[in-house]
Amino acid sequence: MYDYHHLSHVKEQSKSKKTLWATLFITIFFTIVEIIGGIWSNSLALLSDSAHMISDVFALSLSMTAIYLATRPPNAKYTFGFLRFEIIASFLNGLALAVIAIGIFIEGIRRFINPEPINFKLMLVIAIIGFIVNAILTFILSRSIEEEENLNVQSALWHFIGDLLSSLGVIISAILIYFTGLVFFDPLISLVIGGIIFTGGAKIIRESYLILMESVPHKFDLDEIREDISQVEGVEDVHELHLWSVSTEHYSLTAHVFIDQQIQPFCVILAINESLKEKYGITHTTIQVEHANIHDHGEYGKEFLQQKKSEK
């Protein structure tokens, strides 16, 4: 048995799990419909939208895997549990979106050069159905996020917002082709769809990349936290301060502090932990108390002792 009582390293997300299962089945069904319809109508806009739907199936499958792994407790090898897979899945989802968008750009340019005939009636019917389906899925996922914070569900929501706009683009494309007879609107709309997909993918990649690189979460100001720790009675210096996110809403902080030798170190640690919990909601902390004249800190320690001596 391993004691990780300061921070739960598992997630029981029953609402997200049910939502993703329902969304996955609906998405798979309509992806098949869009692929068949895109081939029959010869619409690149429709096929590009179906490619986005395929990425949604991939994204939802990864998200489901992440949710199930998140329920597994930490062990001797994975001491943080399996929560980080949520971020890995999000990164892969974003990468898949970017690759699909590039493929759409290439095919769109090719069709600009060599236009092909389109069955706009079939294209319009399937696009309208797609718009309705994506509107329903977007609503379901947005409701789920309100109840349970999850980067995977957020990335899935961005997928379906893109799908919703893509379906709208296909509808507009079909109407324009009907009234003007100009088939270049099909690859033009597909390029717009590709831009939407690429933008969403880039956002997901950036957010997951920052977590994987263990950057300071955007909601925190490290200098402000350092100052608050410094204000705790007995703390004389704060260094080796690290703050990162293991997964969505799971934060860890470590810090070394020089303290007054006359102060009980346990009281200092308790005061720091209470301050971090009350002001920032950070509960997973490791505070190491030190004395500069005992623990070697090289030039940093020498400068601290010299400054302290000059202040007396």
URJO-V424092 format. One record per backbone hydrogen bond with DSSP energy under -1.0 kcal/mol. CO is the residue of the C=O (numbers start at 1). NH is the residue of the N-H. Records with the same first field share a line. If there is no record, write none. Layout:
CO=NH, NH
//
This chain:
13=17
14=18
15=19
16=20
17=21
18=22
19=23
20=24
21=25
22=26
23=27
24=28
25=29
26=30
27=31
28=32
29=33
30=34
31=35
32=36
33=37
34=38
35=39
36=40
37=41
38=42, 43
41=119
43=47
44=48
45=49
46=50
47=51
48=52
49=53
50=54
51=55
52=56
53=57
54=58
55=59
56=60
57=61
58=62
59=63
60=64
61=65
62=66
63=67
64=68
65=69
66=70
69=72
70=11
78=75, 81
82=85
83=86
84=88
85=89
86=90
87=91
88=92
89=93
90=94
91=95
92=96
93=97
94=98
95=99
96=100
97=101
98=102
99=103
100=104
101=105
102=106
103=107
104=108
105=109
106=110
107=111
108=112
109=113
110=114
118=120
119=123
120=124
121=125
122=126
123=127
124=128
125=129
126=130
127=131
128=132
129=133
130=134
131=135
132=136
133=137
134=138
135=139
136=140
137=141
138=142
139=143
140=144
141=145
142=146
144=148
150=154
151=155
152=156
153=157
154=158
155=159
156=160
157=161
158=162
159=163
160=164
161=165
162=166
163=167
164=168
165=169
166=170
167=171
168=172
169=173
170=174
171=175
172=176
173=177
174=178
175=179
176=180
177=181
182=185
183=186
184=188
185=189
186=190
187=191
188=192
189=193
190=194
191=195
192=196
193=197
194=198
195=199
196=200
197=201
198=202
199=203
200=204
201=205
202=206
203=207
204=208
205=209
206=210
207=211
208=212
209=213
210=215
211=214
217=220
221=225
222=226
223=227
224=228
225=229
226=230
227=231
229=232
232=235
234=260
237=258
239=256
242=254
244=252
247=250
250=246
252=244
253=286
254=242
255=288
256=239
257=290
258=236, 237
260=263
264=268
265=269
266=270
267=271
268=272
269=273
270=274
271=275
272=276
273=277
274=278
275=279
276=280, 282
283=285
284=253
286=255
288=257
290=259
291=294, 295
297=301
298=302
299=303
300=304
301=305
302=306
303=307
304=308
305=309
306=310
307=311
//
